[in-house]
């Protein structure tokens, strides 16, 4: 009997300490592609436009761009998202997201990835690691969790252990670091090294750091073969498709599609063309002046990804998530940029077999606070898990302590058929 079962049947149950009996929806998505907009995407300049203001002196509070209609009646987005506007029937902008953690990048990034505040005693697993733990890879010859970008503790496995960490890459052409076999190593020499390693290894006790390391090494050796590494040969894609994806971000998107097509369960990629406006999505000061170039790049890459997945019958099986650590306030600072705002911001879902509706939730007249269907980060995580067929109330074990997959999150039921 576990702790929840004990509380549910003990004398404490009448005092409200029993386990939740809530029944969560269960989606049919098989994969997830999370697109991370590090820095803080401005909701009022993208998916939740309000009255138009101006980032030019004299500054005027409000959206920096005009709004346009979308394929969903009554839902409007920024004028620099025309391609996603036409595909809004496959998209839901969750406009009423909010959190109360400090509006600082590292702390908020950790919260968005783990769904929990930082703790001095427990390192919580990331969304990708939980999915890897619960679902594994869809192909025994592919990893469960890939990261296209730089790793850190927020994207790591936490108390689940290194077996559920990510395999990462920063160079699209060469693939994961250390996976490319040097030219001077023949297949015979590799086989000989593996044989020698096996003879020298002593099997450590399970669930120890040494055992986790050896398991990770074996996994790396297995995946470094030509079968999995073929995914990084983007030149094998039709030239016209690669041209449609356009930018470096677009090439990350096409790689993400190739990875899920090969059975990777969860892919996170960073939208990181900081050179476009000098600051990326952290649009203080002059970063606001060319923010529209970032938005257009996001628009083209994600719209092409949606079409590409649909053309390969993968859109209903693949949940696309656009996430960021917080939003931006409607006011402009002294240099014409925007500060940080966690009290209200937008996160986006697309595909994944969900019942999309263009937008979910609403904010006030300047997108500073939710006024309809507020969504916590645990709620958003619960929706992702439920879409992937994972029970968001299921308990993991941190040592001997049970930890629910989400911190009390409830899936957005209206998005499930």
N, C-alpha and C positions, 0 to 999 in steps of 0.2 A: 504494500500500500504506500503510495507516495504522499507528500505533504498535503496536496490539494484534496486527495481522496480522504485523508484523515480528517481534515477540517470539515469536509462536506458531511461526514458521518458522525463526527464527534459532538459533544455537548456545546462546542463553540458555534456550530452552524446556525442556531437561532439568532446569534448576535451579528449575523451578516458576514461571517468570515468564510463561507463556503465557496467552493470553486465556481467560476462562471459556467453556466450551462448554455451560453449563447451559441447558436448555430451560424457559422460563417459561410458565405457563398464560396463556391469552388469553381474557378475558371479552368480553361483548357489550354492556356498558353504553355509552350514548352521551353521558350528562351526569353531572355531579357537583354536588351541593349540600353545601357544607361549612358546618356550624353551629359557630361559634367561641364557646366559653365562656371568655372572658378572665378571668383571675384564678386559675384552678385548681380544677376540680370535684373534690369529695371523693369518691373511689371507694368508700370504706367507707360513705358516706351515700347512695349512688345505685345503681350497677350491680354492686358487689362487697360486699354486706353481710356482716358478721361478727357476733360476739356483741354484744348490745346493751349500750351504756354509757349515759352521761348527760352532757350539757353543763351541767347544773345542779349547784350545789354540794351535796355533795362530788362533784367530777367523777369519772367512771368511764370508763376507757379502753374504746373500742369504737365501734360504730355508734350514731348518735344516734337512729335510728328502728328500728322493727320491720321485719322482712323478710316478703315475701309470695311465694307461688308464682306461676309464669308458665305460659304455654301450652307451654313446653318442660319436660319432666319433669326435675327435679333442679336447675333453674336458678331462683334466687330473686333478687329485686331489692327495693329500698326500698319501703316502703308508700306513698310519695308518687308512685310511678310505675305506678299501676294500669292506665292505658290502654296504655302500652307493654308492660306485663306480658302483656296479652291478645294483643299482636301480636308476641310474642317469636320466633315462627317465621319472621318476616321480618327478624330483627335478630340481630346477633352483637356482644356486648360483649367486646371484646378486653381481658381483665383483667390480662394479664401484661406490659403496656407498661412500659418503663423507659428512663431515660437518665442519663448521668453529668455533664451540664452543670450549672453552678451553678444552684441553685434561686432564680433571680432572674427577675422577670417578662419583661423585655425580651429577655434572652439566651435564655431557654427558649422564648419565643414565636417568636423568629427560628429556633431549632432545629426547632420543630414545623412551621414553614411551609416551611423550605428543606431540612430533613433533614441539615444540616451545621452544624458550629460556625462562628461568625463568623470571618472571615479579614481580615487587614489588607491583603491584596493582591487579593482577589477578592470581588465581591459576587455571591452565588449567587442564582439565580432561585427564586421561590416555587413551590409545588405548582401553583397556578392558572396561573402563567405558563408552566410546562413543559407543562401540558395544552393551553394555548392554542397553544403552539409546535408540539406534536406533532399535534394534532387539528384546530386551527382551529375556527371556528364551524360549527354544523350548518345555518346559514342565512346566505347571503351578505349579507342585510340586517340581521343582528344581530351584536353583538360576540362574541368568544370567551370573554371573562372579565369578569364583573361583580362588584363588591364593594358590598355593602350595609353601609356602615360607613365608618370613617375609614381612608384609605390610609397606609401607611408602608413603609419599605424592606423589611421582612419579607414583605410581601405583593406586592412589586414584581417586575420582570422580571430584575433583576440584569444579568449579562453578556449576556443575550439581547437587550437593547435595548428601547426604549419601545414598539415595535410589539406587544410581547407583554405589556404592562402591563394594568392593569385600568381599567375605566370605573367610577367610584364614585358613590354617592349617599348622602346622609344624611337627606334628606327624601323620604318615600315618595310624597307627593302630587305634587311637582314633577319628580321624576326626577333624572337626573344634573345636577350643577351646570353652568350655562351652556348646557344643551341646550334650554331653553325659549325660544322666539323672542319677543322683546318685541312688545307689541301694536302699537307704532308702525312696525314693519318689515313692509311688504307683501311678497308673494312677488316682485313685480317688483324691489323694492329689494334683496332678497336675491340674486336672479339677477344684478343689476347689480354687486353687490359681489363675487360669485364671479368674474365676468368680469374685473373690474379686478384682482383678486388673481392670477388666472391670467396676466394680461398682465405683471404686475410680477415674478412669480416667475421665478427662474432655477433650473434644475435642478441641484442640488448633486451632488457625487460620492456614490454610494451608500454606505450604512453610516457616514455621518457624523452628528453630533448634529443638524445643520440638516436633513438628509434625513429623519431620524426625526421631527423636529418637524413638518415639512411633511406627512409621511404621517399623523401623528396629527391634524393640523388638518383634513385632507381627510376622515379617518374621522369626526371629530366633526361636521363639516358634513353628512355623509351620514346619520348616525344621528339627527340632530336633527329629521328630518322626521317627519310624522305616523305613518308605518308602524311604526317602532320605538317611538315615544313613547306609542303606544296602550297599551303594556304597563303603564304607570303609572296607568292609569285603573281603580283598584280598585273604584270604584263600579259598574263594569259587571259585577262578579261578583254572583251571587245572594246576597241578604241573609242567607239562612239559612246559607250556607257561610261567609261572613265572620263571622257570629256564632259559628259553631263554632270558628273559629280564635281568637276572643276578643281577646286582648291585642295590644299593639303588636308583640311578638315574633311572634305569630300572623300579623299583617298582613305582616311581613317574609317569613314562610314562604309565604304565598299569592303574594306578588310573585315569590319565587324560582321557584315552580311556573310562573307565567306566563312568566317569562324562559326557562326551559328548554323550555317548550312552544313558544316562538317561535324556538328554535334556539341560545340561549346555551349554550355547552359547559360552563362552570364558573362557579358562583355561590358566593361566600362571604358569609354574613351573620352578624352578631354578635348573640348573645343578650345584650342589654344593658339590662335593666330594673333598673338599680341602685337605683332608688327602692324596690324591694320590700323589701330588707333593709338598704339603706344602703351596702353594700359590694360588691354583685354576688357573683361566685363566689370572691372573695378573702376567705374567711370567717374573718378574725381577729376576736377579741373579740365584739362584739354582732352582727356579721354572721351568726354561727351561729344566733342565736335565731330568725331568720325565713328561714333557708336553705330550709326546706320550701316556702315560697311560690315561690322560684325553681325548685325541682324540679317542683312542680306545673305551673308555667307551661311549662317545657320539655316535660313529659309531654304536655300538651294540644296544644301547637303541633306537635310532631313526630308524634304519633299522628294528628292531623288531616291533616298533610302526607302521611303514608303512605297514608291512605285516599283522599285527593284524587288522588294520583298513580296509585293503583291504579284508581280510577274512570275515569281518562282513559287507561288502558293505558300509563302511563309509568313505573310502579314498577320493572319489570324493566330498563328502559332508563336509570334514574336512580339512581346510587349516592348515598345520604345518609351523610354522615360527621359525627359529633359529636366535636369535638376540643377539647383544652385543653392548657395548657403543662406542667402537672404535677398531681399529686394532693395529698392532705392526709394527715398522719399520724393514727394512731388516738388519740393522746393529745390532751387539751385544754390550751390555754395558761392563763395565770393569769386571763384574762378570759372563759374559757369558749369560746374560738374554737380554730381549728386553724392550724398553720403550713404550710410548703411541703414537698412530698415528691416527688422525681423518681425514687426507687428502685423504685416500683411505682405504677401508676395505670391507669385504664381509658380507652380510646378506643372509639368505637362505630361500627359499620357497619350499614346497613339497605338493603334493596332491591338494585338494581343487578344482578339476575340471579345473585347469589351463592348458594351452598349454605349457608344460614344454620343455625346450631345453638344459638342462644341465648347461648352463652358460649364463649370460646376462651381457653385458658390458665388458670392458677390462681395465687393468691398464698397466703402462709402465713396463720396463724390470725388475724392482725391486719392483713392487706393491706399489709405493709411491704416484702415482697420476692417476686419471682416464684419459684414452686417447680415449675411445669409449663409447658412451651412458652413460654419467655420471648420477647418480641417487641421488637426495637429499633425506633426511629423510622424508619430506612431500610427495615426490613421492612414497616412499616405503609404507608409511601409506596409501596413496590414493589407491595403488594397493591392499592392504589388505582389505580396506573398499569396493572397487569395487568387489573384489572376493566374499564378503559376501552380495552383493546386496545393498550396502549402497552408496548413492551419496556423493563423497568426497567434493563436493562444497556446500552441504546443510548447512544452517546456524543454529547454536545453539544460545541460548541467555545467555549472562553473565549479569544478571540483565536486563537492557533494551538494552544492546549493542549486536548487532549480531556478532557472531564469526564463520567463516566457519569451518567445521569439520577438514579440513587440511589447512595448511598455504600456499595455492597456489599449492598444490601437484597435479601431473598428473599421473594417473595409467600407468603402462608399458603395452601399448596396445598389444604388440606382445605376451603377455602371455594369451590373451583371444582369444578364437576361433571366 
